[in-house]
Amino acid sequence: PSTTAVGSWLGSELIVSDMDTVADFYRGLFGWEFQQTDEAGRFAIPNGGAAEVVSNAIKGDKEYWSVFFAVDGATDPRSRVEEAGGAVTYEYENARGRHLVVTDSQGAVVTLTVG
């Protein structure tokens, strides 16, 4: 069982097409240095937070920030999203758990990680 509080920010991913250009931008803006974490083009940003940069060759053809929040799987997160006026776009599982990519009542996208 997870000890992470429901609604807690778990981390972010930045999906990009040009890693060098975006690295230069965030280095100049915040002083961030990207550290490659695997052969597939994933990079960590050691900025004291949980951020990862991913090539859009892995995640799709758009540039965007993806934000992850913790939810409780015992309360059926899909139903809670729909009752609150949002929609589940898709679900997937990986080594980090089960994820629901949702749009809120205004159309903003967020990923919920079931813990």
Steps between C-alpha positions, in 0.01 A plus 500: 500500500613852419569754771475792256211733582217514249540812286877517552714606203707198397703653221497639150615403154598740225443348156712664227624455144835681537678404821799729443288812445280438802804418716655834401173680583460353851874526571480873422171549685554292815856367483372144449734233366347195335639155583428214261329212681463243221579420138145585387548874542376563853674762711463595866509860619682498835326816621386374838174376349373204308520611140593300193550606139391254232542504123170525318624207290395301811187691604353650181550794270413795724700704750336527841542470875326203660418520872436200728291498820429216747151351531355220709410193295249384759262785415471429121684799355324469162159555660630786713642676191171465312290610800719811532434592134816360341572212266754218488688519169688173545659271756836324504724306736877504534760428767377804696140378520160555338440841343188677376551789260203731555364833389353721769172689467676772295697265274839515672686168499642335813617147579372325811718224645316236700677410824 
